[in-house]
Amino acid sequence: MNLKTASHTDFDAVVVGSGPNGLAAAVTLQQEGLSVLLVEGKDTIGGGLRSAELTLPGFVHDICSAIHPLAVGSPFLQSLPLGEHGLEYIFPPVAAAHPLDDGTAAALCHNLEQTAFRLGADADAYRSLIEPLVGVWPAIDTDVLGPLTFPKHPIDFARFGLKALPPAALLARLFRTKEARGLWAGMAAHSIQPLSNLATSAIGLVLMVAAHRRGWPLPKGGSQQISNALASYFRSLGGKIETGFHVGNLAQLPSARAVLFDLTPRQLLEIAGHRFSWVYRRQLNRYRHGMGVFKMDWALDGPVPFTAEAARQAGTVHLGNTLEEIAASEQATWNGAHPDRPFVLLAQQSLFDPTRAPEGKHTLWGYCHVPNGSRVDMTEAIERQIERFAPGFRDRILARHTLNTEQMEAHNPNYIGGDINGGVIDLAQLFTRPALRWSPYRTSAKGLYLCSSSTPPGAGVHGMCGFHAARQALKDEFSTEIQL
Ligand SMILES: Cc1cc2nc3c(=O)[nH]c(=O)nc-3n(C[C@H](O)[C@H](O)[C@H](O)COP(=O)(O)OP(=O)(O)OC[C@H]3O[C@@H](n4cnc5c(N)ncnc54)[C@H](O)[C@@H]3O)c2cc1C
């Protein structure tokens, strides 16, 4: 279909911000034959998908996102020919390992049976929690990864909802072993909030189901390759991209029937607040941001010498030992403290992707949660945690690069106070982000839309916020209904 319209405007649609959601929105609109301009404030596209040589020449580091179960499983991204535009996923043999102080480790593998078997006494509990959801996932994925509507398969959706709603700390009672409880806590801690909060189980379940359905891959060459492939496809359809174009007010933009912002509510208010109703402005002003992150990247002389074998084969490694330790660390951070033993998330891309480091050398990616706006240097605490599970790690460090919350925000203005989720994903802001409205993507001003992770389904590289926002704009401004 070619909707080519409005000759009195410069473009049919403009998208501000080239993160995965901005790119997804731009592609969705361009696929309908509109003329679309994508503008990006930085010199490189990608937002949370950028990669760079942060430490030494030849070492390619993912500055933000690293591991992509949500991208490979995204109903929208899966529908695009990104392989033809250079994207290649690599699947580590172990998706995620969870080492313990005794030298053993729990392991989340693509194979559900293998994962359950390794959990010993908790094998049955794991199967009965996860297996039914893996089965119904194709029927509910677009509803889980979208705005709150009446689900297409209500019974299957309820099956997920009933398990997703309780706090992760409560659902953990299904397990008896420290391996299963630790593994579960590490998954749920991706929600970046206390594990006693309602709906913290949702993210843990989504990540575990994703491992068993499509796996937890990393893109060959770096996360940047996902945005490069999206941009290449967008351009092949006729889309235009301008980088180094930081938008401070609406007047800077060319005229268009629809403008979609891949930004947080705070930036949106600065740029377009004068166009909004006072009710909507008030709603956006009340939007809450959560904990920040302290990010680290290392160039290493060899692989991380983990004691546990599963950790040496894993793309992702969660360091936090027991559920109790992880829960205490997340709660303390939420309360404004910097724990001595933070929960640390690591990714070992170069073990599986030789393009990331010179031969025989390796990269390591990691971060821990810190209070919003923290300037505390967590290098020592993070490296102590790694050394705890991988004695001799420090001897392999050739160079390191760190980003505190302030530097994270300078790298990407969407990370308010270092919050990488575009706003807390608690029950109150899960489906109603950024505000309780009929469509979370529409603003109160005609033609202006929000398409970032501050809209449902929230953070992660899946492009679903961008897809749904573009779909709303197509319906409102161009009388076009699209489905996946
Ligand atoms: C350390 C870290 C680790 C992560 N790990 C993972 C992971 O492993 N897997 C995963 O799925 N997700 C991960 N994430 C989360 C993921 O990166 C984000 O959820 C995702 O990038 C959000 O996409 P977005 O399109 O909404 O916004 P963003 O990716 O933040 O993109 C927003 C874009 O808008 C641009 N911009 C901002 N203001 C302006 C302006 N005024 N004018 C013009 N342009 C502007 C920014 O420069 C940026 O390019 C991680 C994030 C971080 C920081």
The ligand as an ORCA input file, in Angstrom:
! r2SCAN-3c Opt
* xyz 0 1
  C      23.777     -0.795     30.686
  C      22.532     -1.264     29.979
  C      22.319     -2.614     29.764
  C      21.193     -3.067     29.097
  N      21.091     -4.395     28.793
  C      20.076     -4.809     28.008
  C      20.111     -6.120     27.443
  O      21.100     -6.857     27.602
  N      19.040     -6.523     26.688
  C      17.976     -5.687     26.442
  O      17.028     -6.115     25.758
  N      17.960     -4.413     26.921
  C      18.983     -3.950     27.676
  N      19.031     -2.646     28.094
  C      17.847     -1.782     27.892
  C      17.694     -1.260     26.473
  O      18.916     -0.760     25.976
  C      16.633     -0.158     26.472
  O      15.460     -0.615     27.106
  C      16.298      0.272     25.048
  O      17.443      0.758     24.385
  C      15.226      1.354     25.061
  O      14.992      1.707     23.728
  P      14.316      3.088     23.309
  O      14.253      3.087     21.830
  O      13.066      3.265     24.077
  O      15.306      4.249     23.822
  P      16.870      4.435     23.689
  O      17.536      3.207     23.242
  O      17.305      5.027     24.980
  O      17.028      5.520     22.524
  C      16.676      6.863     22.676
  C      17.409      7.666     21.614
  O      16.937      9.011     21.608
  C      18.037      9.894     21.454
  N      17.649     11.187     22.013
  C      17.403     11.481     23.309
  N      17.044     12.770     23.432
  C      17.047     13.302     22.175
  C      16.743     14.585     21.661
  N      16.327     15.587     22.446
  N      16.873     14.789     20.328
  C      17.259     13.783     19.503
  N      17.547     12.533     19.949
  C      17.434     12.294     21.273
  C      19.134      9.219     22.242
  O      20.421      9.694     21.884
  C      18.907      7.749     21.870
  O      19.598      7.414     20.694
  C      20.187     -2.144     28.703
  C      20.400     -0.779     28.903
  C      21.571     -0.340     29.509
  C      21.838      1.124     29.641
*
